[in-house]
Amino acid sequence: MKWSEMRKKYPDKFILICDLVEERISETQSKIMEGKILKVSHDGKEIREAYQQFKQKGIEVLYSLPTTSEEFIVENVPFKGILT
């Protein structure tokens, strides 16, 4: 489903999506164009828990906030740190 359709169908909800179709904007930014809806909820904690369960299974997922704009831009920030 296209992102614009998700926003219209589920305003003010958290949306967990997978199978993302992205448009590269820059080296670190992508615009989410569409995806498959896994879960919709008004409860952020519920969506975060579902997100963690899918990530533990190795499934690439992303969730939107109720305030996510019409242009869903994601920035990939490299993690720098010391692993112990």
C-alpha positions as CSV (number, residue, x, y, z in Angstrom):
1,M,0.0,0.0,0.0
2,K,1.3,3.5,-0.8
3,W,2.4,5.6,2.2
4,S,-0.1,8.4,1.2
5,E,-3.0,5.8,1.3
6,M,-1.8,4.6,4.7
7,R,-1.9,8.1,6.1
8,K,-5.4,8.7,4.8
9,K,-6.7,5.4,6.0
10,Y,-5.1,5.5,9.5
11,P,-4.7,9.1,10.6
12,D,-3.4,9.6,14.1
13,K,-2.3,6.0,14.4
14,F,1.0,4.1,14.8
15,I,1.7,1.9,11.7
16,L,4.1,-1.0,11.6
17,I,5.2,-1.8,8.0
18,C,7.5,-4.1,6.2
19,D,8.5,-4.9,2.5
20,L,9.4,-1.2,2.1
21,V,9.7,0.5,-1.2
22,E,12.1,3.4,-0.8
23,E,13.3,6.3,-3.0
24,R,16.9,7.3,-2.3
25,I,17.1,11.1,-1.6
26,S,20.7,11.3,-0.5
27,E,23.5,9.1,0.7
28,T,21.8,8.9,4.1
29,Q,18.2,9.6,3.5
30,S,15.3,7.7,1.9
31,K,11.7,8.5,1.3
32,I,9.3,5.7,2.1
33,M,6.9,5.2,-0.9
34,E,5.0,2.1,0.1
35,G,5.0,-1.1,2.2
36,K,3.0,-3.9,3.7
37,I,1.0,-3.0,6.8
38,L,1.7,-5.5,9.7
39,K,-0.1,-3.7,12.5
40,V,-2.0,-0.5,13.3
41,S,-2.6,0.8,16.8
42,H,-3.2,3.9,18.8
43,D,-0.8,2.5,21.5
44,G,2.8,3.3,20.8
45,K,4.0,0.7,23.4
46,E,2.1,-2.1,21.5
47,I,3.7,-1.1,18.2
48,R,7.2,-0.9,19.7
49,E,6.8,-4.4,21.2
50,A,5.6,-5.8,17.8
51,Y,8.6,-3.9,16.1
52,Q,11.1,-5.6,18.5
53,Q,9.5,-9.0,17.9
54,F,9.9,-8.7,14.2
55,K,13.4,-7.4,14.4
56,Q,14.4,-10.3,16.6
57,K,13.2,-12.6,13.9
58,G,15.4,-10.8,11.4
59,I,12.5,-9.1,9.6
60,E,13.2,-5.6,8.4
61,V,10.4,-3.4,9.7
62,L,9.7,0.3,10.3
63,Y,7.0,2.1,12.2
64,S,5.5,5.5,11.7
65,L,4.3,7.9,14.4
66,P,0.9,9.6,14.4
67,T,2.8,12.8,13.6
68,T,4.8,11.3,10.6
69,S,4.4,13.7,7.7
70,E,3.0,13.1,4.2
71,E,6.7,12.7,3.1
72,F,8.0,9.8,5.2
73,I,11.7,10.5,5.2
74,V,14.1,8.1,7.0
75,E,17.7,9.0,7.8
76,N,20.2,6.2,8.3
77,V,22.8,7.3,10.8
78,P,25.9,5.2,11.2
79,F,26.4,3.9,14.7
80,K,29.8,4.7,16.1
81,G,30.9,3.4,19.5
82,I,32.8,0.8,21.4
83,L,31.4,-2.6,21.8
84,T,32.4,-4.4,24.9
